[in-house]
Amino acid sequence: MITAPEDTVVRGACPHDCPDTCALLVTVRDGTAVDVSGDPEHPFTRGGLCVKVDNYLDRVYSPDRVLFPLRRTGPKGSGEFERISWAGALAEIAGKFTGIAAEHGPEAIMPCSYLGTEGVLNGLNVGDPFFAKLGATVSERTYCDSGSCTAYAMTIGDSAGVDPESLVHSRYIIIWACNVMSTNLHLWPFIAEARKRGAKVVVVDPVKTRTSKAADWHLTIRPGTDGALALAMMHVIINEGLTDDDYIARYTIGYDALVERVQQYSPEWAAEETGVPADDIRTLAREYARAQPSVIRIGVAIERHAGGGQTVRALACLPALVGAWRQPGGGILQLPLWAFPVIWDNFIHPEMLKPGTRVVNQYLLGDALTGELALDPPVKALMVYNSNPLVVCPDQDNLARGLAREDLFTVVSEQFITDTARYADIVLPATTQLEQEDIMFSWGHLYASYNHRAVQPLGEAVSNTELFRRLAAAMGYTDPVFLRTDQEMIAEAFDWSAPVMQGITVESLKEKGWQRLNVPPPDQYAPHVEGDFPTPTGKVEFASSLAPGGNFVVPLFRQGSTEHQPGNPVDPLPHYIPPRESVRTNPELAAAYPLSLLSPKSHAYLNSSDANLEFHRKVQKDPSLLIHPEDAEERGITTGARVRVFNNRGEFVVKAKIDKSVLPGVVVSHVGSWRMHADGLSTVSAVTPTVFGDLGNCPTFSDTLVQVERKP
């Protein structure tokens, strides 16, 4: 008698570096996952998954998965490898690391990682103790939101801000530099519900995105000028008496100085800077101030220009000016992750760092590897995990030259042979989320999640936690931190005694899959009705008390290191810093490269993840360049034509798409596509700059001038 196999449903959580952190239901049959769906009971996921995750099984069971350790057999960049054993791979890595450390010093070894998976265990900080013990170069990771976090902390502290579910109560919603429908999809139903209840939805974005098209009002702004608009809104609100004077008096500091500062930022001045008409600026400021509660949702793109940090400072000041914090649904939404009592030091172990260890920012990885930073000692070994830097780092061609060095020993832990992995000497097989245990915070809602391993690891793939246990053993490290099991690490992940964790335990999370933090429900959540901001003064700091300490990067982004901070002076008051590369600010450069390039996140990829999978590539379509009809006509470009996009840093070739969704003088090419699929083996990252913004060593991807010409 033949019986049908029984299905088991396993609870999990999406691993992507995305604010939604969706709750997953994985159906397993005879040890094989046969379906992945969103949990319909999760208040934020609501049963739906985005295009990036809906077919996650394609990733898990792809025939292209790396399932065994590999050693390079061909030239660097060729992607030619042979299978080797784990024992052989570990012995070679340990031997190389030990030899390089002995000859050049351990700082000649550099890790490179980010958030290819976002779990507390396997995510950003999983390798930090190992590299601290080794004495390797500290890797600063400020690709995303670092400048925003520095600015936010200087203004309102590490507050969770607005509960995203509370947006249903908002009366006025400004979505600023965030394409919600592509990068924060599960927030949109709450925005849509607010609109049904009478809220107005405004989008501030240089491009008419999916979200812009769905809004009530789209303000098209010149790239990099968002700070000018925010400061002009302050000018109107203050000078027209639209402030909440009681809230300002009780819960802010530095107001008088702010009043004086914003007098120079009139709507007429801002109109010249931003391209937004002065009357529209006044309307926006008046409506935002009068329709309470009002909320501003900022995206990660907001910081990606020269003045990105000060832009976030200005935006973080606005809610206090109008008393938006008084009600649920009022304030600013940046990163609710601040609500989670993750004990990061249990995963970073900053006490293991050797005093004086140098810090190198991954944004400058190309310069670090090619000698342009003049590092002493030079980087002789690189270990990459949770990242594909050859696609996501700027100055791509320079980085490729660095990775091609024969004297550079490179190890890459990966699920696929990415562009970066093609240059590796050793490739190690990494598990997917279905093959590992983890516990999750979220930077887009207030639910902690547990990810159960649904299936056994395929081949010889291992989780990041197991990878570093094996590496530590190979190096002879016996510190307790390297001997912890995943379950012991999960027990150390949160401060389980914190008030927000009341009613939540490891066991309850395992059973239920997810639980809301112990905070008021969305219709009551208003954490700053009476101030209580986590700043040194307990107030919104229009004039920042942290500014005298100089510019800084939050230690979480730099392996816990507090040394070698940028330290450059910071004005305590928000102010406008124009883009470095624009027609208005750099006419000499613009004479050769007159178009401003934006490289936003793709709809179907998460950074470079999934850009190798057939379904996602079909949805995203071939890389393209959006160009306004006026700019296209001037260059003899038609839709579908191959175009060369270039500047003094590099070039890439894509097909043109003539589209009025972009401003004249602005072109758009989405980031994420792999070089191996590109026309000419370069992508948009070949032209982006390696210059930091004003705060937190934030990137300046959106501060880029290029020229475009038709290719034969």
C-alpha positions in Angstrom: 0.0 0.0 0.0 1.4 3.4 -1.0 0.7 6.4 1.3 1.0 10.0 0.4 3.8 11.8 2.2 2.7 14.1 5.0 3.5 17.8 4.7 5.1 19.7 7.5 4.8 23.5 7.8 7.9 25.2 9.3 7.9 28.8 10.5 10.6 31.1 9.2 11.5 34.7 8.4 12.7 36.3 5.2 16.5 36.9 5.4 16.7 39.9 3.1 18.1 43.3 4.0 14.6 44.8 3.7 12.4 46.6 6.2 9.5 44.1 5.8 11.2 41.0 7.4 8.3 38.8 6.3 7.0 35.8 8.3 7.4 32.7 6.1 5.6 29.4 6.1 7.7 26.7 4.5 6.0 23.5 3.5 8.3 20.5 3.7 7.6 17.0 2.2 10.0 14.1 2.6 12.8 16.4 3.7 12.3 18.7 0.6 10.8 22.2 0.7 7.9 22.4 -1.8 6.4 25.8 -1.0 7.3 29.1 0.6 4.5 31.5 1.4 3.8 34.5 3.6 2.1 34.0 7.0 -1.5 35.3 6.6 -1.7 35.8 10.4 1.3 38.1 10.6 -0.1 41.7 10.9 2.5 43.1 8.6 3.2 40.2 6.1 -0.6 39.5 5.7 0.1 36.4 3.7 1.8 38.1 0.8 5.5 38.0 -0.4 7.2 40.3 -2.8 8.7 39.3 -6.1 12.2 38.9 -4.4 11.0 36.1 -2.2 7.9 34.6 -3.7 9.9 31.9 -5.5 12.6 31.5 -2.9 12.8 27.8 -3.7 14.4 28.7 -7.0 17.3 30.0 -5.0 17.5 27.0 -2.6 17.3 24.3 -5.3 19.1 26.2 -8.1 21.4 23.9 -10.1 24.0 26.7 -9.9 24.3 26.6 -6.1 27.7 26.3 -4.6 27.4 23.1 -2.5 31.1 22.2 -1.9 34.3 24.0 -1.2 36.2 25.1 -4.3 39.7 26.0 -5.2 40.6 28.3 -8.2 42.2 26.5 -11.2 42.1 29.3 -13.8 43.0 32.9 -13.9 41.4 35.3 -11.4 38.0 36.3 -12.7 37.6 33.3 -14.9 35.3 31.4 -12.5 37.2 28.2 -13.0 37.3 26.0 -9.9 37.8 22.5 -8.7 36.1 20.8 -5.8 38.1 20.3 -2.6 37.4 19.0 0.9 36.4 21.2 3.8 39.5 20.0 5.6 41.7 21.1 2.7 40.0 24.5 2.3 40.3 25.2 6.0 43.9 24.2 6.1 44.8 26.4 3.2 42.9 29.4 4.6 44.5 29.0 8.1 47.9 28.5 6.5 47.6 31.6 4.4 46.2 33.8 7.2 48.9 32.7 9.6 51.7 33.2 7.1 50.4 36.7 6.0 50.0 37.8 9.6 53.5 36.6 10.4 55.1 38.3 7.4 53.1 41.5 7.1 51.1 41.8 10.3 47.5 40.7 10.8 46.2 44.1 9.5 47.2 42.8 6.1 44.0 40.7 6.3 40.7 42.4 5.7 37.1 41.1 6.0 34.4 42.4 3.7 30.8 41.8 4.5 27.4 43.3 4.8 23.8 42.1 5.0 23.4 39.4 2.5 21.4 37.8 5.3 20.0 39.9 8.1 19.6 37.6 11.0 21.1 38.5 14.3 23.2 35.3 14.2 24.3 35.1 10.6 24.1 38.7 9.6 26.2 41.8 9.9 28.4 40.9 12.9 28.8 37.2 12.6 32.5 37.3 11.7 33.5 40.2 14.0 34.9 38.2 16.9 37.0 36.0 14.6 38.6 39.0 12.8 39.1 40.8 16.1 40.9 37.8 17.5 43.0 37.6 14.4 43.9 41.3 14.6 42.7 42.0 11.1 41.9 45.4 9.7 38.5 46.6 11.0 36.0 46.8 8.1 33.8 49.8 8.2 30.5 49.2 6.5 28.6 52.4 5.6 26.9 51.4 2.4 23.5 52.1 3.7 21.9 54.3 6.4 25.1 55.0 8.3 24.9 58.8 7.7 21.2 58.7 8.3 21.8 56.9 11.7 24.4 59.4 12.7 22.1 62.4 11.8 19.1 60.7 13.5 21.0 60.0 16.7 22.3 63.6 16.8 18.7 64.9 16.6 16.2 62.5 18.3 18.5 59.7 19.5 18.0 56.0 18.8 14.2 56.2 18.9 12.1 53.6 17.1 10.0 56.5 15.9 6.6 55.8 14.4 5.1 52.4 14.4 4.6 51.6 10.7 1.1 50.1 11.5 0.2 53.5 13.1 0.3 55.1 9.7 -3.4 54.2 9.3 -4.0 57.1 11.8 -1.8 59.6 9.9 -3.6 62.5 8.2 -0.6 63.6 6.1 2.0 61.2 4.8 5.2 62.3 3.1 7.2 59.5 1.5 10.6 61.0 1.0 13.2 59.2 -1.2 11.5 55.8 -0.8 9.9 53.7 -3.5 7.7 51.9 -1.0 6.1 49.7 -3.6 9.4 48.2 -4.7 11.4 48.3 -1.5 8.9 48.4 1.4 5.9 46.8 -0.2 4.1 45.6 3.0 3.9 49.2 4.3 1.7 50.3 1.4 -1.6 48.7 2.7 -1.3 50.9 5.9 -0.7 54.0 3.7 -3.6 53.0 1.5 -5.9 52.6 4.5 -4.9 56.0 5.8 -5.8 57.5 2.5 -9.2 55.8 2.6 -9.6 57.6 5.9 -8.8 60.9 4.3 -5.1 61.2 4.5 -3.1 62.9 1.8 -0.1 61.0 0.4 2.8 63.0 -0.9 6.0 61.6 -2.5 9.2 63.6 -2.8 11.4 61.9 -5.4 13.4 62.9 -8.5 11.7 60.0 -10.4 8.1 59.1 -11.0 8.4 55.6 -9.4 5.6 53.1 -8.8 5.0 54.8 -5.5 5.0 58.3 -7.0 2.4 57.3 -9.5 0.1 55.9 -6.7 0.4 59.1 -4.5 -1.9 62.1 -4.4 0.9 64.5 -5.1 4.4 63.9 -6.5 7.0 66.6 -5.9 9.8 66.2 -8.5 13.0 67.4 -7.0 16.6 67.7 -8.3 18.9 65.0 -7.1 20.8 65.9 -3.9 18.7 69.0 -3.0 16.3 67.4 -0.5 17.9 69.3 2.4 17.0 72.6 0.7 13.4 71.6 0.5 13.3 70.5 4.2 14.9 73.7 5.4 12.5 75.8 3.3 9.6 74.0 4.9 11.0 75.0 8.3 11.2 78.6 7.1 7.5 78.6 6.2 6.4 76.8 9.3 8.3 79.1 11.6 7.6 82.4 9.8 3.9 81.7 9.3 3.3 80.7 12.9 2.5 77.1 12.1 4.6 75.7 15.0 3.5 73.9 18.1 5.0 76.3 20.5 4.1 74.3 23.6 5.8 71.2 22.3 8.8 73.2 21.2 9.1 74.8 24.7 8.8 71.6 26.6 10.6 69.0 24.5 13.2 70.6 22.3 16.5 72.6 22.6 18.1 75.1 20.2 14.9 76.5 18.8 16.0 80.2 18.8 19.2 79.3 17.0 17.2 77.2 14.5 14.8 80.2 13.8 17.8 82.3 13.0 19.4 79.7 10.8 16.4 79.0 8.6 15.8 82.6 7.7 18.3 82.2 4.8 16.3 79.3 3.4 13.3 80.9 1.8 11.0 79.1 -0.6 12.2 81.2 -3.4 15.8 80.3 -2.7 14.8 76.6 -2.4 12.9 76.7 -5.6 16.1 77.7 -7.4 18.0 74.8 -5.7 15.4 72.1 -6.0 13.3 72.9 -9.1 10.2 72.7 -6.9 8.1 75.9 -7.3 8.1 78.2 -4.3 4.3 78.0 -4.1 4.4 74.2 -3.9 7.0 74.5 -1.1 4.6 76.7 0.8 1.7 74.4 0.2 3.6 71.4 1.3 4.8 73.1 4.5 1.3 74.4 5.4 -0.4 71.2 4.7 2.2 69.2 6.6 1.9 71.5 9.7 -1.8 71.7 9.8 -2.9 68.1 9.1 -2.0 66.3 12.3 -0.8 63.7 12.9 1.6 64.0 10.0 4.4 61.6 9.3 7.5 61.5 7.1 8.8 58.1 5.9 12.4 58.5 4.8 14.2 55.9 2.6 17.8 54.8 2.5 18.4 56.9 -0.6 18.0 60.1 1.3 21.6 60.1 2.5 23.3 59.3 -0.8 24.7 62.7 -1.7 27.2 65.2 -0.2 24.7 66.7 2.3 22.8 63.5 3.1 23.4 63.6 6.8 22.3 67.2 7.2 19.2 66.4 5.1 18.2 63.7 7.6 18.9 66.2 10.5 16.5 68.7 9.0 13.8 66.1 8.3 14.2 64.7 11.9 13.6 68.2 13.3 10.3 68.8 11.4 7.9 66.6 13.5 8.8 68.4 16.7 8.2 71.8 15.1 4.6 70.9 14.4 3.9 68.7 17.4 3.4 65.6 15.2 4.8 63.4 18.0 1.7 64.0 20.1 -0.5 61.4 18.4 -0.2 57.8 17.0 0.8 58.0 13.4 2.8 61.3 13.9 6.5 61.8 13.7 9.2 60.3 11.5 9.8 56.7 10.4 13.4 55.7 9.8 14.4 52.4 11.4 12.2 50.8 14.0 15.0 48.4 14.7 16.0 50.8 17.6 13.1 49.3 19.6 14.7 45.8 19.6 16.9 45.1 22.6 19.5 43.2 20.6 22.7 42.8 22.7 25.0 43.5 19.8 28.1 43.2 21.9 27.4 39.5 22.4 28.0 39.2 18.6 30.5 41.9 18.0 32.7 41.4 21.1 34.4 44.7 20.7 36.6 44.0 23.8 38.5 41.5 21.6 39.7 44.3 19.3 43.3 45.1 19.6 43.8 48.8 20.6 44.9 50.9 17.6 43.7 48.5 14.9 43.2 50.4 11.7 39.8 51.0 10.1 39.2 50.8 6.4 35.9 51.6 4.8 34.5 49.0 2.4 33.3 51.9 0.2 37.0 52.4 -0.6 37.7 48.7 -1.2 39.0 49.3 -4.7 41.5 51.9 -3.5 42.5 49.7 -0.6 43.3 46.8 -2.9 45.0 48.7 -5.7 47.3 50.6 -3.3 45.7 54.0 -3.7 45.2 54.3 0.0 48.9 53.6 0.6 48.0 51.2 3.4 50.9 49.9 5.5 50.8 47.0 5.5 48.9 46.5 2.2 45.9 44.2 2.1 47.3 40.8 1.3 44.2 38.7 2.1 40.5 39.4 1.8 37.6 37.4 3.1 34.1 38.2 1.6 30.9 36.9 3.1 27.3 38.2 3.0 28.3 40.5 0.2 29.0 40.9 -3.5 31.2 44.0 -3.5 32.1 43.9 -7.1 28.5 44.9 -7.9 27.6 47.0 -4.9 30.9 49.0 -4.3 31.6 52.1 -6.3 34.5 52.6 -8.8 33.9 49.0 -10.1 36.7 48.7 -12.6 39.3 49.8 -10.0 38.0 47.2 -7.6 38.2 44.5 -10.3 41.8 45.4 -10.9 42.4 45.0 -7.1 40.7 41.6 -7.0 42.8 40.4 -9.9 46.0 40.8 -8.0 47.9 37.6 -8.0 49.4 38.4 -4.6 46.0 38.8 -3.0 44.6 35.7 -1.3 40.8 35.9 -1.5 38.2 33.7 0.2 34.5 34.1 -0.6 31.6 32.4 1.2 28.7 32.2 -1.1 25.6 30.5 -2.4 26.5 31.2 -6.1 29.6 32.0 -8.1 29.0 35.8 -8.1 31.0 38.4 -9.9 33.2 38.7 -6.7 33.4 34.9 -6.2 34.9 34.5 -9.7 38.0 36.2 -8.4 38.3 34.0 -5.3 41.1 31.6 -4.5 38.8 29.6 -2.3 35.0 29.5 -2.4 33.0 28.1 0.5 29.4 26.9 0.3 26.9 29.0 2.3 23.4 27.9 3.3 20.2 29.7 2.4 17.7 30.8 5.1 15.7 27.5 4.8 18.9 25.6 5.8 19.8 27.5 9.0 18.5 28.7 12.4 18.3 32.4 13.2 16.5 35.0 15.1 15.4 38.3 13.5 14.8 41.9 14.4 13.3 44.2 11.8 14.1 47.6 10.5 10.5 48.1 9.2 8.1 46.8 11.9 7.9 45.9 15.6 7.8 42.0 15.4 10.6 39.7 16.5 10.8 36.5 14.4 12.3 33.1 14.7 13.6 31.3 11.6 13.5 27.5 12.0 15.7 25.4 9.8 13.2 23.8 7.4 15.5 21.4 5.5 19.0 20.0 6.0 21.8 21.9 4.3 22.3 20.9 0.7 25.6 19.4 -0.2 28.3 20.6 2.3 26.9 24.1 2.7 27.2 25.6 6.2 25.7 28.6 8.0 27.8 31.6 8.7 27.9 30.7 12.4 29.3 27.2 11.6 31.7 28.7 9.1 33.3 30.9 11.7 33.3 28.0 14.3 35.3 26.0 11.7 37.7 28.8 10.9 38.3 29.5 14.5 39.1 25.9 15.2 41.4 25.8 12.2 43.3 28.8 13.6 43.5 27.2 17.0 41.1 29.7 18.7 39.4 28.2 21.8 37.8 31.2 23.3 34.2 30.5 24.5 32.8 32.8 21.9 34.0 30.4 19.1 32.5 27.4 20.8 28.9 28.6 21.2 26.1 26.6 19.5 23.5 28.4 17.5 21.0 27.8 20.4 23.4 29.4 22.9 23.8 32.4 20.6 20.0 32.7 20.2 19.7 32.8 24.0 22.2 35.7 24.0 20.6 37.6 21.2 18.2 39.8 23.1 17.9 41.3 26.6 15.0 39.0 27.4 14.4 40.9 30.6 13.8 44.2 28.9 10.3 45.6 29.2 9.6 45.4 25.5 10.4 41.6 25.7 7.8 40.9 28.4 5.8 37.9 27.4 8.4 36.9 24.7 10.9 34.1 25.3 13.0 31.9 23.0 10.5 29.1 23.5 7.5 31.3 22.7 9.2 32.7 19.6 10.0 29.2 18.4 6.4 28.1 18.9 4.7 31.1 17.4 7.3 32.2 14.8 6.8 35.9 15.6 5.6 38.1 18.4 5.1 41.9 18.6 7.3 43.7 21.0 5.6 44.6 24.3 4.8 48.1 23.2 1.4 49.8 23.0 -0.9 48.7 20.1 -0.7 50.8 16.9 -3.7 52.9 17.8 -2.0 53.9 21.0 1.7 53.9 20.1 3.0 57.5 20.5 6.3 57.2 22.4 7.2 60.9 22.5 3.9 62.6 23.6 5.9 64.0 26.5 9.3 64.1 25.0 11.4 61.3 26.4 13.8 61.2 23.5 16.9 59.1 23.9 19.3 62.0 23.4 21.7 63.4 26.0 19.1 66.0 26.9 16.0 63.9 26.6 14.7 66.3 24.0 14.8 66.8 20.2 18.0 68.6 19.7 17.7 71.2 17.0 21.2 72.2 18.1 22.9 68.9 18.7 24.8 68.3 21.9 26.8 65.6 20.1 28.1 67.9 17.5 31.2 69.1 19.5 32.5 65.6 19.4 32.7 65.7 15.6 31.6 63.4 12.9 31.2 59.7 13.8 30.1 56.4 12.5 27.8 54.3 14.8 30.1 51.5 16.1 27.7 48.8 15.0 28.8 49.6 11.4 32.5 49.2 12.2 32.9 46.0 14.3 32.3 47.9 17.5 35.4 50.0 17.1 35.3 53.5 18.5 38.8 54.4 17.4 39.8 56.3 14.2 36.5 58.0 13.9 36.2 60.6 11.1 36.1 63.4 13.8 35.7 66.3 11.4 33.8 69.3 12.8 30.0 69.2 12.6 27.7 72.3 12.7 25.3 71.7 15.6 22.4 73.1 13.5 21.0 71.6 10.4 22.1 73.3 7.2 22.2 72.8 3.5 25.1 71.2 1.7 24.6 71.1 -2.1 25.6 68.1 -4.2 29.2 68.0 -5.3 28.4 66.8 -8.8 25.7 68.8 -10.5 25.3 71.3 -13.2 24.7 74.1 -10.7 27.6 73.3 -8.3 30.3 72.0 -10.6 29.9 73.6 -14.0 33.4 72.6 -15.1 32.8 68.9 -14.6 29.2 69.3 -16.0 30.6 70.6 -19.2 32.0 67.2 -19.9 29.4 65.2 -18.0 26.1 67.1 -17.9 23.6 64.5 -16.7 22.9 63.6 -13.1 22.8 59.8 -12.6 20.6 58.0 -10.0 21.1 54.3 -9.3 18.2 53.2 -7.2 17.4 49.7 -5.9 15.8 47.3 -8.4 12.3 46.1 -8.1 13.1 42.4 -8.4 16.6 42.2 -6.8 17.7 42.9 -3.3 20.9 44.8 -4.1 22.7 42.1 -6.2 20.8 39.1 -4.7 18.6 37.2 -7.1 20.1 39.0 -10.1 21.4 35.6 -11.4 18.0 33.9 -11.2 16.0 33.5 -14.4 12.6 34.5 -13.0 13.9 37.7 -11.3 15.9 38.7 -14.4 12.8 38.3 -16.5 10.8 40.5 -14.1 13.5 43.1 -13.8 14.3 43.0 -17.5 17.7 43.8 -19.0 19.6 46.7 -17.5 18.5 50.0 -19.0 18.9 53.8 -18.8 15.9 55.9 -18.3 16.4 59.2 -20.1 14.1 62.1 -20.8 13.0 62.7 -24.4 14.8 66.1 -24.6 18.1 64.6 -23.5 17.6 61.6 -25.8 16.8 63.7 -28.9 19.8 65.9 -28.3 22.0 62.8 -28.5 20.2 61.0 -31.3 19.1 58.2 -28.9 15.9 56.1 -29.4 14.3 53.6 -27.1 16.2 50.3 -27.3 19.4 51.8 -28.6 22.6 50.7 -26.9 24.1 53.7 -25.1 27.5 54.3 -23.4 27.2 55.9 -20.0 30.5 57.3 -18.8 32.5 59.8 -16.8 36.1 60.1 -15.6 35.7 57.0 -13.4 34.4 54.4 -15.8 31.6 53.5 -18.2 28.9 50.9 -18.7 26.7 50.0 -21.7 22.9 49.4 -21.5 19.8 49.9 -23.6 18.1 53.3 -23.5 14.5 53.7 -22.4 13.0 57.1 -23.3 10.7 58.1 -20.4 9.2 61.3 -19.1 9.3 59.8 -15.6 12.7 61.4 -15.2 13.5 65.1 -15.2 15.5 66.6 -18.1 19.1 66.4 -17.1 18.6 63.3 -15.0 19.1 59.7 -16.0 18.4 56.5 -14.0 19.9 53.0 -14.1 19.0 50.6 -11.4 21.7 48.8 -9.4 22.0 45.1 -8.9 22.7 43.5 -12.3 25.8 41.3 -12.4 28.8 42.2 -14.5 28.8 38.7 -16.1 25.4 39.5 -17.6 26.4 43.0 -18.6 27.1 44.4 -22.1 30.8 45.1 -21.7 31.4 43.6 -18.3 30.6 46.8 -16.3 27.5 48.0 -14.5 26.3 51.3 -13.1 28.8 50.9 -10.2 31.6 51.6 -12.6 30.8 55.4 -12.6 29.8 56.1 -9.0 32.2 58.0 -6.7 34.3 56.9 -3.8 33.7 60.1 -1.8 31.9 60.2 1.5 28.9 62.4 2.4 28.9 64.8 5.3 28.0 62.5 8.2 28.7 58.9 9.2 30.9 58.3 6.1 27.7 57.8 4.1 28.0 56.9 0.4 27.4 59.4 -2.4 26.0 57.0 -5.1 23.4 59.7 -6.1 26.0 62.5 -6.4 27.2 61.4 -9.9 27.5 63.2 -13.2 27.8 61.3 -16.5 27.6 61.7 -20.2 25.6 59.5 -22.5 26.2 58.7 -26.1 24.7 56.2 -28.6 26.9 53.2 -29.4 27.0 51.8 -32.9 
